[in-house]
Amino acid sequence: MIKYKSFLIKYAEIGVKGKNKYIFEDALVRQIRLALNRIDGEYNVHKEEGRIYVDTLSDYDYEEVIKALQCVFGIVGICPLVQIEDNGFEDLCEKVISYIDEVYENKNITFKVNARRARKNYPLESMEINRKVGEIILDKFPEMRVDVHNPMLMLNIEIRKHINIYSETLKGPGGMPIGTAGKAMLLLSGGIDSPVAGYMISKRGVELEATYFHTPPYTSERAKQKVMDLAKKVAVYSGPIRLNIVDFTDIQMYIYEKCPHDELTIIMKRVMFKIAEHLAKESGALGLVTGESIGQVSSQTLQSLGVINEVCTIPVFRPVIAFDKQDIVDIAIKIDTYETSILPYEDCCTTFVAKHPVTKPNINVIKKSEEKLDEKIDELVKTAIDTVKAVTIEA
């Protein structure tokens, strides 16, 4: 197998950003470097003539490099390539023949040559390169056949400062580079949905911070560790995540003592959102992110979501709002959070859920119930905020 020394990185949406394109390209280069720093080897990530390249400077594991790059949002294609100097057309043809011979053991395939002459002083035009290189390939490998519509091998030749030869484009995750769309606060529980929501909002270039509500002794240290493990898996895609661990026990018990039990989940979530919004504003996050999906549980009906939202002054983003559960599970499996999410360590919401929770809460009724909390709730919320434990989670 050929040992590739370079990879061409392709992007999509970044290409239509006009005069701001360089900002997104630079962010993508930074994220690629961060991803490659997590694996063995030395790499040079750089921009050149409207292209982004990863050059290998030492021995490396090909599969590890591809896996790392496939976790970088903004990349739509990864092309292992052979890059050569321009030593004339005959040398180019020799390199093409050598490339095909090394990469394709079975020559009984169809092909098409796709040349792009970005350097206009090259003596041959693109169509001439296509025709002449195609003829030489057919002479050398008579079992190969031309198919211009649906070839098995698309041989790309880019005439630039150097000449790029490649025929494979491995799929990237798409999206936009992290850090190009501001920051948001993810309400991260130990369930299946919220890590997926974090992944999805990150895919649009949003930097993540997270908040987890811990209720010892009703939730164990294993439940907290589970959330930290989930944050670590999301961080593979999002980059480092600052995780705020909020001690919610006293607040939860106070609500449990004072409020109707069928309203517990709604009232608890309203307090959680207030705390998360406070932490978001402190850190410069521009919105909250949750894993809520319409109708999945009682607190995720349209009426419930409206009542919960009422306490917020910043946007609440719900990336999986219209997804079926299986849709969410499929993404969780893809990003490797599913097996961790289904570990049997419950979060604070599931521990105190009522047998018959209200599904169509009335905001006026909820506010009336919350008046029973007036004596201590502000003090308890302040204590919870003042005692937040923050840890930085890296992949």
C-alpha positions as CSV (number, residue, x, y, z in Angstrom):
1,M,0.0,0.0,0.0
2,I,1.2,3.5,-0.8
3,K,2.4,5.6,2.1
4,Y,0.7,8.9,1.7
5,K,2.6,11.9,2.9
6,S,-0.1,14.5,2.5
7,F,-3.9,14.9,2.7
8,L,-6.0,17.4,1.0
9,I,-8.8,18.7,3.2
10,K,-12.0,19.8,1.5
11,Y,-14.7,22.0,2.9
12,A,-18.1,23.2,1.6
13,E,-20.0,26.1,3.3
14,I,-16.7,27.9,4.1
15,G,-16.2,28.4,0.4
16,V,-19.2,30.8,0.2
17,K,-18.2,33.1,3.0
18,G,-16.7,35.7,0.7
19,K,-14.3,38.1,2.3
20,N,-14.7,36.4,5.7
21,K,-13.6,33.0,4.3
22,Y,-10.1,33.3,5.7
23,I,-11.6,33.5,9.3
24,F,-13.3,30.2,8.8
25,E,-10.3,28.6,7.1
26,D,-8.0,29.7,10.0
27,A,-10.5,28.2,12.5
28,L,-10.6,24.9,10.6
29,V,-6.8,24.8,10.5
30,R,-6.7,25.3,14.3
31,Q,-9.3,22.5,14.9
32,I,-7.3,20.1,12.6
33,R,-4.2,20.8,14.6
34,L,-6.0,20.2,17.9
35,A,-7.4,16.9,16.6
36,L,-4.0,15.7,15.3
37,N,-2.3,16.7,18.6
38,R,-4.2,13.9,20.3
39,I,-2.6,11.2,18.2
40,D,1.0,10.1,17.6
41,G,3.1,11.7,14.8
42,E,4.1,15.1,13.7
43,Y,2.0,17.0,11.2
44,N,2.1,20.3,9.3
45,V,-1.3,21.8,8.7
46,H,-1.3,24.7,6.4
47,K,-3.2,26.7,3.8
48,E,-1.9,27.1,0.2
49,E,-3.6,28.6,-2.8
50,G,-7.1,28.1,-1.5
51,R,-6.5,24.6,-0.3
52,I,-5.8,23.2,3.2
53,Y,-3.2,20.4,3.5
54,V,-2.1,18.1,6.2
55,D,1.5,17.0,5.6
56,T,3.0,14.1,7.6
57,L,6.5,14.8,9.1
58,S,7.1,11.5,10.7
59,D,5.8,7.9,10.9
60,Y,2.1,7.8,11.5
61,D,-0.9,5.5,11.7
62,Y,-3.1,6.1,8.6
63,E,-6.3,4.9,10.2
64,E,-5.7,7.1,13.3
65,V,-5.2,10.2,11.1
66,I,-8.4,9.6,9.2
67,K,-10.4,8.9,12.4
68,A,-9.1,12.1,13.9
69,L,-9.9,14.2,10.8
70,Q,-13.4,12.7,10.6
71,C,-14.1,14.3,14.0
72,V,-13.3,17.9,12.8
73,F,-16.4,19.9,12.0
74,G,-16.0,21.9,8.8
75,I,-14.3,19.0,6.8
76,V,-16.5,17.4,4.1
77,G,-13.7,15.4,2.4
78,I,-10.3,13.9,3.2
79,C,-8.2,13.1,0.1
80,P,-5.0,11.1,0.6
81,L,-2.8,12.5,-2.1
82,V,0.6,12.2,-3.9
83,Q,2.1,15.7,-4.3
84,I,4.9,16.0,-6.9
85,E,7.0,18.8,-8.3
86,D,6.4,19.9,-11.9
87,N,9.2,18.2,-13.8
88,G,7.4,18.1,-17.1
89,F,4.5,16.2,-18.5
90,E,6.4,12.9,-19.0
91,D,7.3,12.9,-15.4
92,L,3.7,13.5,-14.4
93,C,2.5,10.6,-16.5
94,E,5.1,8.3,-14.9
95,K,3.9,9.3,-11.5
96,V,0.3,8.7,-12.5
97,I,1.1,5.2,-13.7
98,S,3.1,4.5,-10.5
99,Y,0.2,5.8,-8.4
100,I,-2.4,3.6,-10.1
101,D,-0.1,0.6,-10.0
102,E,0.4,1.0,-6.2
103,V,-3.1,1.9,-5.2
104,Y,-5.2,-0.4,-7.4
105,E,-4.2,-4.0,-7.4
106,N,-7.2,-4.9,-9.5
107,K,-6.9,-3.1,-12.8
108,N,-10.1,-4.4,-14.3
109,I,-11.9,-1.2,-13.5
110,T,-13.3,1.9,-15.2
111,F,-11.8,5.3,-14.9
112,K,-11.9,8.9,-15.7
113,V,-9.2,11.6,-15.6
114,N,-10.3,14.9,-14.1
115,A,-7.6,17.5,-14.5
116,R,-7.8,21.1,-13.1
117,R,-5.2,23.6,-14.3
118,A,-5.2,26.2,-11.6
119,R,-1.8,27.4,-12.8
120,K,-2.6,28.8,-16.2
121,N,1.0,28.9,-17.5
122,Y,1.1,25.1,-17.6
123,P,1.6,24.2,-21.3
124,L,-1.3,21.9,-21.6
125,E,-5.0,22.7,-21.0
126,S,-7.2,20.6,-18.8
127,M,-8.9,18.7,-21.6
128,E,-5.6,17.9,-23.2
129,I,-4.3,16.6,-19.9
130,N,-7.4,14.4,-19.6
131,R,-7.0,13.0,-23.0
132,K,-3.2,12.4,-23.0
133,V,-3.1,10.9,-19.5
134,G,-6.1,8.7,-20.3
135,E,-4.4,7.4,-23.5
136,I,-1.2,6.6,-21.5
137,I,-3.2,4.8,-18.8
138,L,-5.0,2.7,-21.5
139,D,-1.6,1.8,-23.1
140,K,-0.1,0.8,-19.8
141,F,-3.2,-1.0,-18.4
142,P,-5.3,-2.4,-21.3
143,E,-7.7,-4.0,-19.0
144,M,-8.9,-0.6,-17.7
145,R,-11.8,1.1,-19.5
146,V,-12.9,4.7,-19.7
147,D,-16.3,5.7,-18.2
148,V,-16.9,9.4,-18.1
149,H,-20.3,9.1,-16.4
150,N,-19.9,6.7,-13.5
151,P,-16.2,5.7,-13.2
152,M,-15.0,3.3,-10.5
153,L,-11.7,5.4,-10.4
154,M,-11.9,9.2,-10.6
155,L,-8.3,10.2,-11.1
156,N,-7.9,13.9,-10.0
157,I,-4.9,15.9,-11.2
158,E,-4.6,19.4,-9.9
159,I,-1.9,21.6,-11.5
160,R,-1.0,24.2,-8.9
161,K,2.3,25.3,-7.3
162,H,2.8,21.6,-6.9
163,I,0.8,18.9,-8.7
164,N,-1.7,16.9,-6.7
165,I,-2.7,13.4,-7.7
166,Y,-5.6,11.7,-5.8
167,S,-8.5,9.4,-6.4
168,E,-10.2,8.9,-3.1
169,T,-12.3,11.2,-1.0
170,L,-13.2,10.0,2.5
171,K,-16.2,11.6,4.0
172,G,-15.8,14.2,6.8
173,P,-18.4,15.2,9.3
174,G,-19.4,18.5,7.6
175,G,-20.7,21.4,9.5
176,M,-18.6,24.5,10.5
177,P,-15.4,24.8,12.5
178,I,-15.8,25.1,16.3
179,G,-15.6,28.7,17.5
180,T,-17.0,30.4,14.4
181,A,-20.6,30.7,15.8
182,G,-20.1,31.8,19.4
183,K,-20.6,29.7,22.6
184,A,-23.6,28.0,24.2
185,M,-24.4,26.4,27.5
186,L,-25.4,22.7,27.3
187,L,-27.6,21.3,30.0
188,L,-25.9,17.9,30.1
189,S,-27.6,15.0,31.9
190,G,-26.7,11.3,31.9
191,G,-29.3,10.5,29.3
192,I,-29.1,9.7,25.6
193,D,-30.4,13.0,24.2
194,S,-28.3,15.8,25.7
195,P,-24.9,14.6,24.4
196,V,-26.4,14.3,20.9
197,A,-27.8,17.8,21.2
198,G,-24.3,19.0,22.2
199,Y,-22.8,17.2,19.3
200,M,-25.3,18.7,16.8
201,I,-25.0,22.3,18.0
202,S,-21.2,22.0,17.9
203,K,-21.5,20.8,14.3
204,R,-22.7,24.4,13.4
205,G,-19.5,25.9,14.8
206,V,-20.7,26.6,18.4
207,E,-18.3,26.3,21.2
208,L,-19.7,24.3,24.2
209,E,-19.8,24.8,27.9
210,A,-21.9,22.5,30.0
211,T,-23.9,22.4,33.3
212,Y,-24.8,19.2,35.2
213,F,-27.1,19.2,38.2
214,H,-25.9,16.7,40.8
215,T,-28.1,15.6,43.8
216,P,-26.1,13.5,46.3
217,P,-27.0,11.2,47.9
218,Y,-30.0,10.6,45.6
219,T,-27.6,10.4,42.6
220,S,-24.3,8.7,43.1
221,E,-20.7,9.6,42.3
222,R,-21.0,7.1,39.4
223,A,-23.8,9.2,37.9
224,K,-21.5,12.2,38.0
225,Q,-18.7,10.2,36.5
226,K,-21.0,9.1,33.8
227,V,-21.8,12.7,32.8
228,M,-18.0,13.5,32.8
229,D,-17.4,10.5,30.5
230,L,-20.2,11.7,28.2
231,A,-18.6,15.2,28.1
232,K,-15.3,13.6,27.2
233,K,-16.9,11.8,24.2
234,V,-18.6,14.9,23.0
235,A,-15.3,16.8,23.4
236,V,-13.8,14.6,20.7
237,Y,-15.9,16.7,18.3
238,S,-16.5,20.0,20.2
239,G,-13.0,20.5,21.7
240,P,-12.5,21.0,25.5
241,I,-15.7,21.5,27.5
242,R,-15.9,23.4,30.8
243,L,-18.3,21.4,32.9
244,N,-20.1,23.2,35.7
245,I,-21.3,20.7,38.4
246,V,-24.1,22.2,40.4
247,D,-25.2,20.7,43.8
248,F,-28.9,20.7,43.4
249,T,-29.9,18.6,46.4
250,D,-31.2,21.3,48.7
251,I,-33.2,23.0,46.0
252,Q,-34.7,19.8,44.8
253,M,-35.7,18.7,48.4
254,Y,-37.2,22.2,49.0
255,I,-39.3,22.0,45.9
256,Y,-40.3,18.5,46.8
257,E,-41.5,19.6,50.3
258,K,-43.4,22.8,49.1
259,C,-44.8,22.2,45.7
260,P,-47.5,19.8,44.2
261,H,-45.7,16.6,43.2
262,D,-47.3,16.5,39.7
263,E,-45.6,19.9,39.0
264,L,-42.1,18.9,40.4
265,T,-40.4,18.3,37.1
266,I,-41.6,21.5,35.5
267,I,-40.7,23.7,38.6
268,M,-37.3,22.0,39.0
269,K,-36.5,22.6,35.3
270,R,-37.5,26.2,35.6
271,V,-35.0,26.6,38.4
272,M,-32.3,24.7,36.5
273,F,-32.8,26.9,33.5
274,K,-32.4,30.0,35.7
275,I,-29.1,28.7,37.1
276,A,-27.8,27.6,33.8
277,E,-28.7,31.0,32.3
278,H,-26.8,32.8,35.1
279,L,-23.7,30.6,34.4
280,A,-24.1,31.2,30.7
281,K,-24.2,34.9,31.0
282,E,-21.1,34.8,33.3
283,S,-19.1,32.9,30.7
284,G,-20.3,34.7,27.6
285,A,-22.5,31.9,26.3
286,L,-25.3,33.2,24.0
287,G,-27.9,30.5,24.6
288,L,-28.8,27.3,26.4
289,V,-28.8,23.9,24.6
290,T,-31.0,21.0,25.7
291,G,-31.8,17.5,24.4
292,E,-35.5,17.9,24.6
293,S,-37.7,16.3,21.9
294,I,-41.4,17.1,21.6
295,G,-43.7,14.6,23.3
296,Q,-40.9,12.3,24.5
297,V,-41.8,12.8,28.2
298,S,-44.3,14.9,30.2
299,S,-42.0,17.9,30.5
300,Q,-41.4,18.0,26.8
301,T,-44.9,18.7,25.5
302,L,-45.3,22.1,23.8
303,Q,-47.1,23.4,26.8
304,S,-44.4,22.3,29.2
305,L,-41.6,23.6,27.0
306,G,-43.3,27.0,26.8
307,V,-43.7,27.2,30.6
308,I,-40.0,26.2,31.1
309,N,-38.8,28.7,28.5
310,E,-40.7,31.5,30.3
311,V,-37.9,31.9,32.9
312,C,-35.2,32.5,30.2
313,T,-34.1,35.8,28.7
314,I,-31.6,34.1,26.3
315,P,-32.5,31.7,23.5
316,V,-32.9,28.0,24.3
317,F,-31.7,25.8,21.4
318,R,-33.1,22.2,21.1
319,P,-31.3,20.5,18.2
320,V,-33.2,17.2,18.5
321,I,-36.7,18.8,19.0
322,A,-38.3,17.0,16.1
323,F,-36.4,13.7,16.2
324,D,-37.8,10.3,16.9
325,K,-36.1,8.5,19.7
326,Q,-34.5,6.1,17.3
327,D,-33.1,9.0,15.3
328,I,-31.4,10.2,18.4
329,V,-30.1,6.7,19.4
330,D,-28.6,6.3,15.9
331,I,-26.5,9.5,16.3
332,A,-25.6,8.5,19.9
333,I,-24.3,5.2,18.5
334,K,-22.4,7.0,15.8
335,I,-20.6,9.4,18.2
336,D,-20.0,6.6,20.8
337,T,-22.1,8.1,23.6
338,Y,-24.9,5.5,23.6
339,E,-23.3,2.7,25.7
340,T,-22.3,5.3,28.3
341,S,-25.8,6.9,28.3
342,I,-27.6,3.7,29.1
343,L,-25.5,2.8,32.1
344,P,-28.0,2.5,35.0
345,Y,-27.0,5.6,37.0
346,E,-30.0,7.9,37.2
347,D,-30.0,11.7,37.1
348,C,-31.8,14.0,39.5
349,C,-34.9,14.4,37.2
350,T,-35.6,10.6,37.0
351,T,-35.1,10.1,40.7
352,F,-37.9,12.5,41.7
353,V,-40.3,12.1,38.8
354,A,-44.0,12.0,39.8
355,K,-46.2,9.0,39.0
356,H,-48.7,11.3,37.2
357,P,-46.8,14.5,36.2
358,V,-48.7,17.3,34.6
359,T,-48.5,17.3,30.8
360,K,-50.2,20.6,30.0
361,P,-49.1,23.0,32.7
362,N,-50.6,26.4,33.1
363,I,-48.1,29.2,33.6
364,N,-50.3,31.0,36.2
365,V,-50.8,27.8,38.2
366,I,-47.1,27.1,38.2
367,K,-46.2,30.6,39.3
368,K,-48.7,30.3,42.1
369,S,-47.1,27.1,43.3
370,E,-43.7,28.7,43.1
371,E,-44.8,31.4,45.5
372,K,-44.5,28.7,48.2
373,L,-40.8,28.8,47.6
374,D,-40.3,32.5,48.2
375,E,-38.9,32.1,51.7
376,K,-35.7,30.3,50.7
377,I,-35.4,29.7,47.0
378,D,-33.3,32.8,46.2
379,E,-30.8,31.9,49.0
380,L,-30.6,28.3,47.8
381,V,-30.0,29.3,44.2
382,K,-27.3,31.7,45.3
383,T,-25.6,29.0,47.3
384,A,-25.8,26.5,44.4
385,I,-24.2,29.1,42.1
386,D,-21.5,30.1,44.6
387,T,-20.5,26.4,45.2
388,V,-20.4,25.4,41.5
389,K,-17.4,23.0,40.9
390,A,-16.0,23.5,37.4
391,V,-13.8,21.0,35.6
392,T,-12.4,21.2,32.1
393,I,-13.0,18.0,30.1
394,E,-10.8,17.1,27.2
395,A,-11.0,14.2,24.7
